[in-house]
Amino acid sequence: MVNTVERDGQTWYECEECGLLLEDETEAKTHEENCSAEEPSYLQ
Ligand SMILES: [Zn+2]
């Protein structure tokens, strides 16, 4: 699932697998589909 995050008055879409923030919801979903959660490179 992609999380919605409000930051600096803007809505971001966060990959639940690795925590990556993307501006575009479609991009975020596409990323997450291809994301490997086994080796997270970015933790929040
Ligand atoms: Zn990811």
mmCIF file of the protein (N, C-alpha, C, O) and its ligand, coordinates in Angstrom:
data_MODEL
# 
_entry.id   MODEL 
# 
loop_
_entity.id 
_entity.type 
_entity.pdbx_number_of_molecules 
1 polymer     1 
2 non-polymer 1 
# 
_entity_poly.entity_id                      1 
_entity_poly.type                           'polypeptide(L)' 
_entity_poly.nstd_linkage                   no 
_entity_poly.nstd_monomer                   no 
_entity_poly.pdbx_seq_one_letter_code       MVNTVERDGQTWYECEECGLLLEDETEAKTHEENCSAEEPSYLQ 
_entity_poly.pdbx_seq_one_letter_code_can   MVNTVERDGQTWYECEECGLLLEDETEAKTHEENCSAEEPSYLQ 
_entity_poly.pdbx_strand_id                 A 
# 
loop_
_entity_poly_seq.entity_id 
_entity_poly_seq.num 
_entity_poly_seq.mon_id 
_entity_poly_seq.hetero 
1 1  MET n 
1 2  VAL n 
1 3  ASN n 
1 4  THR n 
1 5  VAL n 
1 6  GLU n 
1 7  ARG n 
1 8  ASP n 
1 9  GLY n 
1 10 GLN n 
1 11 THR n 
1 12 TRP n 
1 13 TYR n 
1 14 GLU n 
1 15 CYS n 
1 16 GLU n 
1 17 GLU n 
1 18 CYS n 
1 19 GLY n 
1 20 LEU n 
1 21 LEU n 
1 22 LEU n 
1 23 GLU n 
1 24 ASP n 
1 25 GLU n 
1 26 THR n 
1 27 GLU n 
1 28 ALA n 
1 29 LYS n 
1 30 THR n 
1 31 HIS n 
1 32 GLU n 
1 33 GLU n 
1 34 ASN n 
1 35 CYS n 
1 36 SER n 
1 37 ALA n 
1 38 GLU n 
1 39 GLU n 
1 40 PRO n 
1 41 SER n 
1 42 TYR n 
1 43 LEU n 
1 44 GLN n 
# 
loop_
_struct_asym.id 
_struct_asym.entity_id 
A 1 
B 2 
# 
loop_
_chem_comp.id 
_chem_comp.type 
_chem_comp.mon_nstd_flag 
ALA 'L-peptide linking' y 
ARG 'L-peptide linking' y 
ASN 'L-peptide linking' y 
ASP 'L-peptide linking' y 
CYS 'L-peptide linking' y 
GLN 'L-peptide linking' y 
GLU 'L-peptide linking' y 
GLY 'peptide linking'   y 
HIS 'L-peptide linking' y 
LEU 'L-peptide linking' y 
LYS 'L-peptide linking' y 
MET 'L-peptide linking' y 
PRO 'L-peptide linking' y 
SER 'L-peptide linking' y 
THR 'L-peptide linking' y 
TRP 'L-peptide linking' y 
TYR 'L-peptide linking' y 
VAL 'L-peptide linking' y 
ZN  non-polymer         . 
# 
_pdbx_entity_nonpoly.entity_id   2 
_pdbx_entity_nonpoly.name        ? 
_pdbx_entity_nonpoly.comp_id     ZN 
# 
_pdbx_nonpoly_scheme.asym_id         B 
_pdbx_nonpoly_scheme.entity_id       2 
_pdbx_nonpoly_scheme.mon_id          ZN 
_pdbx_nonpoly_scheme.ndb_seq_num     1 
_pdbx_nonpoly_scheme.pdb_seq_num     101 
_pdbx_nonpoly_scheme.auth_seq_num    101 
_pdbx_nonpoly_scheme.pdb_mon_id      ZN 
_pdbx_nonpoly_scheme.auth_mon_id     ZN 
_pdbx_nonpoly_scheme.pdb_strand_id   A 
_pdbx_nonpoly_scheme.pdb_ins_code    . 
# 
loop_
_atom_site.group_PDB 
_atom_site.id 
_atom_site.type_symbol 
_atom_site.label_atom_id 
_atom_site.label_alt_id 
_atom_site.label_comp_id 
_atom_site.label_asym_id 
_atom_site.label_entity_id 
_atom_site.label_seq_id 
_atom_site.pdbx_PDB_ins_code 
_atom_site.Cartn_x 
_atom_site.Cartn_y 
_atom_site.Cartn_z 
_atom_site.occupancy 
_atom_site.B_iso_or_equiv 
_atom_site.pdbx_formal_charge 
_atom_site.auth_seq_id 
_atom_site.auth_comp_id 
_atom_site.auth_asym_id 
_atom_site.auth_atom_id 
_atom_site.pdbx_PDB_model_num 
ATOM   1   N  N  . MET A 1 1  ? 0.828  -1.205 0.000   1.00 0.00 ? 1   MET A N  1 
ATOM   2   C  CA . MET A 1 1  ? 0.000  0.000  0.000   1.00 0.00 ? 1   MET A CA 1 
ATOM   3   C  C  . MET A 1 1  ? 0.862  1.255  0.000   1.00 0.00 ? 1   MET A C  1 
ATOM   4   O  O  . MET A 1 1  ? 1.921  1.307  0.625   1.00 0.00 ? 1   MET A O  1 
ATOM   5   N  N  . VAL A 1 2  ? 0.379  2.264  -0.719  1.00 0.00 ? 2   VAL A N  1 
ATOM   6   C  CA . VAL A 1 2  ? 1.063  3.552  -0.734  1.00 0.00 ? 2   VAL A CA 1 
ATOM   7   C  C  . VAL A 1 2  ? 0.416  4.450  0.326   1.00 0.00 ? 2   VAL A C  1 
ATOM   8   O  O  . VAL A 1 2  ? -0.804 4.613  0.349   1.00 0.00 ? 2   VAL A O  1 
ATOM   9   N  N  . ASN A 1 3  ? 1.233  5.024  1.191   1.00 0.00 ? 3   ASN A N  1 
ATOM   10  C  CA . ASN A 1 3  ? 0.726  5.943  2.207   1.00 0.00 ? 3   ASN A CA 1 
ATOM   11  C  C  . ASN A 1 3  ? 0.720  7.372  1.681   1.00 0.00 ? 3   ASN A C  1 
ATOM   12  O  O  . ASN A 1 3  ? 1.589  7.762  0.901   1.00 0.00 ? 3   ASN A O  1 
ATOM   13  N  N  . THR A 1 4  ? -0.262 8.142  2.114   1.00 0.00 ? 4   THR A N  1 
ATOM   14  C  CA . THR A 1 4  ? -0.298 9.559  1.778   1.00 0.00 ? 4   THR A CA 1 
ATOM   15  C  C  . THR A 1 4  ? 0.344  10.349 2.911   1.00 0.00 ? 4   THR A C  1 
ATOM   16  O  O  . THR A 1 4  ? 0.005  10.156 4.079   1.00 0.00 ? 4   THR A O  1 
ATOM   17  N  N  . VAL A 1 5  ? 1.268  11.236 2.568   1.00 0.00 ? 5   VAL A N  1 
ATOM   18  C  CA . VAL A 1 5  ? 1.996  12.017 3.560   1.00 0.00 ? 5   VAL A CA 1 
ATOM   19  C  C  . VAL A 1 5  ? 1.880  13.497 3.221   1.00 0.00 ? 5   VAL A C  1 
ATOM   20  O  O  . VAL A 1 5  ? 2.114  13.899 2.081   1.00 0.00 ? 5   VAL A O  1 
ATOM   21  N  N  . GLU A 1 6  ? 1.516  14.311 4.220   1.00 0.00 ? 6   GLU A N  1 
ATOM   22  C  CA . GLU A 1 6  ? 1.483  15.758 4.035   1.00 0.00 ? 6   GLU A CA 1 
ATOM   23  C  C  . GLU A 1 6  ? 2.804  16.335 4.515   1.00 0.00 ? 6   GLU A C  1 
ATOM   24  O  O  . GLU A 1 6  ? 3.205  16.133 5.661   1.00 0.00 ? 6   GLU A O  1 
ATOM   25  N  N  . ARG A 1 7  ? 3.468  17.050 3.633   1.00 0.00 ? 7   ARG A N  1 
ATOM   26  C  CA . ARG A 1 7  ? 4.743  17.666 4.013   1.00 0.00 ? 7   ARG A CA 1 
ATOM   27  C  C  . ARG A 1 7  ? 4.926  18.961 3.236   1.00 0.00 ? 7   ARG A C  1 
ATOM   28  O  O  . ARG A 1 7  ? 4.750  18.999 2.019   1.00 0.00 ? 7   ARG A O  1 
ATOM   29  N  N  . ASP A 1 8  ? 5.284  20.025 3.958   1.00 0.00 ? 8   ASP A N  1 
ATOM   30  C  CA . ASP A 1 8  ? 5.498  21.333 3.332   1.00 0.00 ? 8   ASP A CA 1 
ATOM   31  C  C  . ASP A 1 8  ? 4.287  21.751 2.492   1.00 0.00 ? 8   ASP A C  1 
ATOM   32  O  O  . ASP A 1 8  ? 4.436  22.325 1.413   1.00 0.00 ? 8   ASP A O  1 
ATOM   33  N  N  . GLY A 1 9  ? 3.088  21.457 3.001   1.00 0.00 ? 9   GLY A N  1 
ATOM   34  C  CA . GLY A 1 9  ? 1.876  21.849 2.305   1.00 0.00 ? 9   GLY A CA 1 
ATOM   35  C  C  . GLY A 1 9  ? 1.619  21.068 1.034   1.00 0.00 ? 9   GLY A C  1 
ATOM   36  O  O  . GLY A 1 9  ? 0.748  21.425 0.241   1.00 0.00 ? 9   GLY A O  1 
ATOM   37  N  N  . GLN A 1 10 ? 2.376  20.007 0.843   1.00 0.00 ? 10  GLN A N  1 
ATOM   38  C  CA . GLN A 1 10 ? 2.235  19.205 -0.367  1.00 0.00 ? 10  GLN A CA 1 
ATOM   39  C  C  . GLN A 1 10 ? 1.928  17.764 0.008   1.00 0.00 ? 10  GLN A C  1 
ATOM   40  O  O  . GLN A 1 10 ? 2.334  17.285 1.067   1.00 0.00 ? 10  GLN A O  1 
ATOM   41  N  N  . THR A 1 11 ? 1.221  17.093 -0.854  1.00 0.00 ? 11  THR A N  1 
ATOM   42  C  CA . THR A 1 11 ? 0.914  15.686 -0.612  1.00 0.00 ? 11  THR A CA 1 
ATOM   43  C  C  . THR A 1 11 ? 1.939  14.804 -1.313  1.00 0.00 ? 11  THR A C  1 
ATOM   44  O  O  . THR A 1 11 ? 2.198  14.941 -2.509  1.00 0.00 ? 11  THR A O  1 
ATOM   45  N  N  . TRP A 1 12 ? 2.509  13.902 -0.534  1.00 0.00 ? 12  TRP A N  1 
ATOM   46  C  CA . TRP A 1 12 ? 3.482  12.949 -1.072  1.00 0.00 ? 12  TRP A CA 1 
ATOM   47  C  C  . TRP A 1 12 ? 2.916  11.547 -0.927  1.00 0.00 ? 12  TRP A C  1 
ATOM   48  O  O  . TRP A 1 12 ? 2.009  11.289 -0.135  1.00 0.00 ? 12  TRP A O  1 
ATOM   49  N  N  . TYR A 1 13 ? 3.476  10.668 -1.710  1.00 0.00 ? 13  TYR A N  1 
ATOM   50  C  CA . TYR A 1 13 ? 3.036  9.278  -1.654  1.00 0.00 ? 13  TYR A CA 1 
ATOM   51  C  C  . TYR A 1 13 ? 4.223  8.421  -1.248  1.00 0.00 ? 13  TYR A C  1 
ATOM   52  O  O  . TYR A 1 13 ? 5.258  8.406  -1.915  1.00 0.00 ? 13  TYR A O  1 
ATOM   53  N  N  . GLU A 1 14 ? 4.055  7.718  -0.156  1.00 0.00 ? 14  GLU A N  1 
ATOM   54  C  CA . GLU A 1 14 ? 5.168  6.986  0.437   1.00 0.00 ? 14  GLU A CA 1 
ATOM   55  C  C  . GLU A 1 14 ? 5.031  5.494  0.165   1.00 0.00 ? 14  GLU A C  1 
ATOM   56  O  O  . GLU A 1 14 ? 3.997  4.885  0.439   1.00 0.00 ? 14  GLU A O  1 
ATOM   57  N  N  . CYS A 1 15 ? 6.085  4.931  -0.374  1.00 0.00 ? 15  CYS A N  1 
ATOM   58  C  CA . CYS A 1 15 ? 6.153  3.484  -0.534  1.00 0.00 ? 15  CYS A CA 1 
ATOM   59  C  C  . CYS A 1 15 ? 6.262  2.852  0.851   1.00 0.00 ? 15  CYS A C  1 
ATOM   60  O  O  . CYS A 1 15 ? 7.184  3.144  1.612   1.00 0.00 ? 15  CYS A O  1 
ATOM   61  N  N  . GLU A 1 16 ? 5.315  1.990  1.160   1.00 0.00 ? 16  GLU A N  1 
ATOM   62  C  CA . GLU A 1 16 ? 5.306  1.376  2.481   1.00 0.00 ? 16  GLU A CA 1 
ATOM   63  C  C  . GLU A 1 16 ? 6.451  0.376  2.640   1.00 0.00 ? 16  GLU A C  1 
ATOM   64  O  O  . GLU A 1 16 ? 6.848  0.048  3.758   1.00 0.00 ? 16  GLU A O  1 
ATOM   65  N  N  . GLU A 1 17 ? 6.966  -0.095 1.532   1.00 0.00 ? 17  GLU A N  1 
ATOM   66  C  CA . GLU A 1 17 ? 8.014  -1.109 1.586   1.00 0.00 ? 17  GLU A CA 1 
ATOM   67  C  C  . GLU A 1 17 ? 9.361  -0.520 1.999   1.00 0.00 ? 17  GLU A C  1 
ATOM   68  O  O  . GLU A 1 17 ? 10.060 -1.087 2.838   1.00 0.00 ? 17  GLU A O  1 
ATOM   69  N  N  . CYS A 1 18 ? 9.720  0.614  1.408   1.00 0.00 ? 18  CYS A N  1 
ATOM   70  C  CA . CYS A 1 18 ? 11.055 1.171  1.653   1.00 0.00 ? 18  CYS A CA 1 
ATOM   71  C  C  . CYS A 1 18 ? 11.022 2.604  2.168   1.00 0.00 ? 18  CYS A C  1 
ATOM   72  O  O  . CYS A 1 18 ? 12.067 3.137  2.540   1.00 0.00 ? 18  CYS A O  1 
ATOM   73  N  N  . GLY A 1 19 ? 9.851  3.247  2.202   1.00 0.00 ? 19  GLY A N  1 
ATOM   74  C  CA . GLY A 1 19 ? 9.758  4.591  2.751   1.00 0.00 ? 19  GLY A CA 1 
ATOM   75  C  C  . GLY A 1 19 ? 10.055 5.700  1.755   1.00 0.00 ? 19  GLY A C  1 
ATOM   76  O  O  . GLY A 1 19 ? 10.102 6.872  2.129   1.00 0.00 ? 19  GLY A O  1 
ATOM   77  N  N  . LEU A 1 20 ? 10.254 5.345  0.499   1.00 0.00 ? 20  LEU A N  1 
ATOM   78  C  CA . LEU A 1 20 ? 10.528 6.345  -0.522  1.00 0.00 ? 20  LEU A CA 1 
ATOM   79  C  C  . LEU A 1 20 ? 9.324  7.250  -0.729  1.00 0.00 ? 20  LEU A C  1 
ATOM   80  O  O  . LEU A 1 20 ? 8.189  6.782  -0.815  1.00 0.00 ? 20  LEU A O  1 
ATOM   81  N  N  . LEU A 1 21 ? 9.584  8.556  -0.809  1.00 0.00 ? 21  LEU A N  1 
ATOM   82  C  CA . LEU A 1 21 ? 8.511  9.521  -1.047  1.00 0.00 ? 21  LEU A CA 1 
ATOM   83  C  C  . LEU A 1 21 ? 8.515  9.958  -2.499  1.00 0.00 ? 21  LEU A C  1 
ATOM   84  O  O  . LEU A 1 21 ? 9.550  10.333 -3.050  1.00 0.00 ? 21  LEU A O  1 
ATOM   85  N  N  . LEU A 1 22 ? 7.325  9.903  -3.116  1.00 0.00 ? 22  LEU A N  1 
ATOM   86  C  CA . LEU A 1 22 ? 7.181  10.326 -4.497  1.00 0.00 ? 22  LEU A CA 1 
ATOM   87  C  C  . LEU A 1 22 ? 6.046  11.330 -4.599  1.00 0.00 ? 22  LEU A C  1 
ATOM   88  O  O  . LEU A 1 22 ? 5.071  11.247 -3.852  1.00 0.00 ? 22  LEU A O  1 
ATOM   89  N  N  . GLU A 1 23 ? 6.167  12.279 -5.522  1.00 0.00 ? 23  GLU A N  1 
ATOM   90  C  CA . GLU A 1 23 ? 5.135  13.302 -5.687  1.00 0.00 ? 23  GLU A CA 1 
ATOM   91  C  C  . GLU A 1 23 ? 3.912  12.767 -6.408  1.00 0.00 ? 23  GLU A C  1 
ATOM   92  O  O  . GLU A 1 23 ? 2.801  13.257 -6.205  1.00 0.00 ? 23  GLU A O  1 
ATOM   93  N  N  . ASP A 1 24 ? 4.108  11.780 -7.235  1.00 0.00 ? 24  ASP A N  1 
ATOM   94  C  CA . ASP A 1 24 ? 3.047  11.289 -8.096  1.00 0.00 ? 24  ASP A CA 1 
ATOM   95  C  C  . ASP A 1 24 ? 2.507  9.952  -7.594  1.00 0.00 ? 24  ASP A C  1 
ATOM   96  O  O  . ASP A 1 24 ? 3.264  8.999  -7.408  1.00 0.00 ? 24  ASP A O  1 
ATOM   97  N  N  . GLU A 1 25 ? 1.204  9.890  -7.378  1.00 0.00 ? 25  GLU A N  1 
ATOM   98  C  CA . GLU A 1 25 ? 0.618  8.673  -6.811  1.00 0.00 ? 25  GLU A CA 1 
ATOM   99  C  C  . GLU A 1 25 ? 0.805  7.469  -7.734  1.00 0.00 ? 25  GLU A C  1 
ATOM   100 O  O  . GLU A 1 25 ? 1.118  6.370  -7.277  1.00 0.00 ? 25  GLU A O  1 
ATOM   101 N  N  . THR A 1 26 ? 0.613  7.685  -9.020  1.00 0.00 ? 26  THR A N  1 
ATOM   102 C  CA . THR A 1 26 ? 0.769  6.584  -9.968  1.00 0.00 ? 26  THR A CA 1 
ATOM   103 C  C  . THR A 1 26 ? 2.203  6.073  -9.969  1.00 0.00 ? 26  THR A C  1 
ATOM   104 O  O  . THR A 1 26 ? 2.452  4.868  -10.017 1.00 0.00 ? 26  THR A O  1 
ATOM   105 N  N  . GLU A 1 27 ? 3.149  7.028  -9.914  1.00 0.00 ? 27  GLU A N  1 
ATOM   106 C  CA . GLU A 1 27 ? 4.561  6.658  -9.869  1.00 0.00 ? 27  GLU A CA 1 
ATOM   107 C  C  . GLU A 1 27 ? 4.859  5.856  -8.608  1.00 0.00 ? 27  GLU A C  1 
ATOM   108 O  O  . GLU A 1 27 ? 5.591  4.867  -8.638  1.00 0.00 ? 27  GLU A O  1 
ATOM   109 N  N  . ALA A 1 28 ? 4.275  6.304  -7.500  1.00 0.00 ? 28  ALA A N  1 
ATOM   110 C  CA . ALA A 1 28 ? 4.507  5.624  -6.228  1.00 0.00 ? 28  ALA A CA 1 
ATOM   111 C  C  . ALA A 1 28 ? 3.990  4.190  -6.280  1.00 0.00 ? 28  ALA A C  1 
ATOM   112 O  O  . ALA A 1 28 ? 4.652  3.262  -5.813  1.00 0.00 ? 28  ALA A O  1 
ATOM   113 N  N  . LYS A 1 29 ? 2.802  4.021  -6.851  1.00 0.00 ? 29  LYS A N  1 
ATOM   114 C  CA . LYS A 1 29 ? 2.239  2.675  -6.952  1.00 0.00 ? 29  LYS A CA 1 
ATOM   115 C  C  . LYS A 1 29 ? 3.085  1.796  -7.868  1.00 0.00 ? 29  LYS A C  1 
ATOM   116 O  O  . LYS A 1 29 ? 3.326  0.624  -7.577  1.00 0.00 ? 29  LYS A O  1 
ATOM   117 N  N  . THR A 1 30 ? 3.528  2.377  -8.970  1.00 0.00 ? 30  THR A N  1 
ATOM   118 C  CA . THR A 1 30 ? 4.370  1.626  -9.896  1.00 0.00 ? 30  THR A CA 1 
ATOM   119 C  C  . THR A 1 30 ? 5.676  1.232  -9.226  1.00 0.00 ? 30  THR A C  1 
ATOM   120 O  O  . THR A 1 30 ? 6.151  0.105  -9.361  1.00 0.00 ? 30  THR A O  1 
ATOM   121 N  N  . HIS A 1 31 ? 6.248  2.194  -8.497  1.00 0.00 ? 31  HIS A N  1 
ATOM   122 C  CA . HIS A 1 31 ? 7.485  1.903  -7.771  1.00 0.00 ? 31  HIS A CA 1 
ATOM   123 C  C  . HIS A 1 31 ? 7.273  0.747  -6.793  1.00 0.00 ? 31  HIS A C  1 
ATOM   124 O  O  . HIS A 1 31 ? 8.061  -0.197 -6.742  1.00 0.00 ? 31  HIS A O  1 
ATOM   125 N  N  . GLU A 1 32 ? 6.188  0.845  -6.020  1.00 0.00 ? 32  GLU A N  1 
ATOM   126 C  CA . GLU A 1 32 ? 5.982  -0.139 -4.973  1.00 0.00 ? 32  GLU A CA 1 
ATOM   127 C  C  . GLU A 1 32 ? 5.796  -1.543 -5.553  1.00 0.00 ? 32  GLU A C  1 
ATOM   128 O  O  . GLU A 1 32 ? 6.230  -2.535 -4.967  1.00 0.00 ? 32  GLU A O  1 
ATOM   129 N  N  . GLU A 1 33 ? 5.145  -1.606 -6.714  1.00 0.00 ? 33  GLU A N  1 
ATOM   130 C  CA . GLU A 1 33 ? 4.968  -2.901 -7.354  1.00 0.00 ? 33  GLU A CA 1 
ATOM   131 C  C  . GLU A 1 33 ? 6.307  -3.546 -7.695  1.00 0.00 ? 33  GLU A C  1 
ATOM   132 O  O  . GLU A 1 33 ? 6.448  -4.769 -7.713  1.00 0.00 ? 33  GLU A O  1 
ATOM   133 N  N  . ASN A 1 34 ? 7.281  -2.687 -7.964  1.00 0.00 ? 34  ASN A N  1 
ATOM   134 C  CA . ASN A 1 34 ? 8.601  -3.181 -8.354  1.00 0.00 ? 34  ASN A CA 1 
ATOM   135 C  C  . ASN A 1 34 ? 9.617  -3.108 -7.216  1.00 0.00 ? 34  ASN A C  1 
ATOM   136 O  O  . ASN A 1 34 ? 10.798 -3.408 -7.391  1.00 0.00 ? 34  ASN A O  1 
ATOM   137 N  N  . CYS A 1 35 ? 9.125  -2.702 -6.048  1.00 0.00 ? 35  CYS A N  1 
ATOM   138 C  CA . CYS A 1 35 ? 10.032 -2.475 -4.924  1.00 0.00 ? 35  CYS A CA 1 
ATOM   139 C  C  . CYS A 1 35 ? 10.353 -3.782 -4.218  1.00 0.00 ? 35  CYS A C  1 
ATOM   140 O  O  . CYS A 1 35 ? 9.478  -4.622 -4.006  1.00 0.00 ? 35  CYS A O  1 
ATOM   141 N  N  . SER A 1 36 ? 11.604 -3.937 -3.861  1.00 0.00 ? 36  SER A N  1 
ATOM   142 C  CA . SER A 1 36 ? 12.005 -5.067 -3.041  1.00 0.00 ? 36  SER A CA 1 
ATOM   143 C  C  . SER A 1 36 ? 12.174 -4.603 -1.610  1.00 0.00 ? 36  SER A C  1 
ATOM   144 O  O  . SER A 1 36 ? 13.026 -3.761 -1.326  1.00 0.00 ? 36  SER A O  1 
ATOM   145 N  N  . ALA A 1 37 ? 11.382 -5.135 -0.717  1.00 0.00 ? 37  ALA A N  1 
ATOM   146 C  CA . ALA A 1 37 ? 11.439 -4.724 0.679   1.00 0.00 ? 37  ALA A CA 1 
ATOM   147 C  C  . ALA A 1 37 ? 12.513 -5.484 1.448   1.00 0.00 ? 37  ALA A C  1 
ATOM   148 O  O  . ALA A 1 37 ? 12.732 -5.252 2.637   1.00 0.00 ? 37  ALA A O  1 
ATOM   149 N  N  . GLU A 1 38 ? 13.171 -6.390 0.750   1.00 0.00 ? 38  GLU A N  1 
ATOM   150 C  CA . GLU A 1 38 ? 14.139 -7.236 1.455   1.00 0.00 ? 38  GLU A CA 1 
ATOM   151 C  C  . GLU A 1 38 ? 15.404 -6.471 1.829   1.00 0.00 ? 38  GLU A C  1 
ATOM   152 O  O  . GLU A 1 38 ? 16.066 -6.779 2.819   1.00 0.00 ? 38  GLU A O  1 
ATOM   153 N  N  . GLU A 1 39 ? 15.724 -5.466 1.015   1.00 0.00 ? 39  GLU A N  1 
ATOM   154 C  CA . GLU A 1 39 ? 16.919 -4.672 1.311   1.00 0.00 ? 39  GLU A CA 1 
ATOM   155 C  C  . GLU A 1 39 ? 16.558 -3.185 1.299   1.00 0.00 ? 39  GLU A C  1 
ATOM   156 O  O  . GLU A 1 39 ? 16.877 -2.475 0.345   1.00 0.00 ? 39  GLU A O  1 
ATOM   157 N  N  . PRO A 1 40 ? 15.903 -2.723 2.344   1.00 0.00 ? 40  PRO A N  1 
ATOM   158 C  CA . PRO A 1 40 ? 15.511 -1.307 2.384   1.00 0.00 ? 40  PRO A CA 1 
ATOM   159 C  C  . PRO A 1 40 ? 16.727 -0.395 2.415   1.00 0.00 ? 40  PRO A C  1 
ATOM   160 O  O  . PRO A 1 40 ? 17.646 -0.586 3.211   1.00 0.00 ? 40  PRO A O  1 
ATOM   161 N  N  . SER A 1 41 ? 16.715 0.609  1.526   1.00 0.00 ? 41  SER A N  1 
ATOM   162 C  CA . SER A 1 41 ? 17.843 1.524  1.457   1.00 0.00 ? 41  SER A CA 1 
ATOM   163 C  C  . SER A 1 41 ? 17.528 2.831  2.171   1.00 0.00 ? 41  SER A C  1 
ATOM   164 O  O  . SER A 1 41 ? 18.407 3.671  2.363   1.00 0.00 ? 41  SER A O  1 
ATOM   165 N  N  . TYR A 1 42 ? 16.275 2.994  2.559   1.00 0.00 ? 42  TYR A N  1 
ATOM   166 C  CA . TYR A 1 42 ? 15.868 4.254  3.150   1.00 0.00 ? 42  TYR A CA 1 
ATOM   167 C  C  . TYR A 1 42 ? 14.825 3.951  4.228   1.00 0.00 ? 42  TYR A C  1 
ATOM   168 O  O  . TYR A 1 42 ? 13.722 3.495  3.927   1.00 0.00 ? 42  TYR A O  1 
ATOM   169 N  N  . LEU A 1 43 ? 15.182 4.206  5.467   1.00 0.00 ? 43  LEU A N  1 
ATOM   170 C  CA . LEU A 1 43 ? 14.257 4.009  6.567   1.00 0.00 ? 43  LEU A CA 1 
ATOM   171 C  C  . LEU A 1 43 ? 13.937 5.350  7.209   1.00 0.00 ? 43  LEU A C  1 
ATOM   172 O  O  . LEU A 1 43 ? 14.803 6.215  7.341   1.00 0.00 ? 43  LEU A O  1 
ATOM   173 N  N  . GLN A 1 44 ? 12.666 5.509  7.609   1.00 0.00 ? 44  GLN A N  1 
ATOM   174 C  CA . GLN A 1 44 ? 12.291 6.747  8.280   1.00 0.00 ? 44  GLN A CA 1 
ATOM   175 C  C  . GLN A 1 44 ? 12.055 6.502  9.755   1.00 0.00 ? 44  GLN A C  1 
ATOM   176 O  O  . GLN A 1 44 ? 11.729 7.433  10.492  1.00 0.00 ? 44  GLN A O  1 
HETATM 177 ZN ZN . ZN  B 2 .  ? 9.881  1.150  -2.296  1.00 0.00 2 101 ZN  A ZN 1 
# 
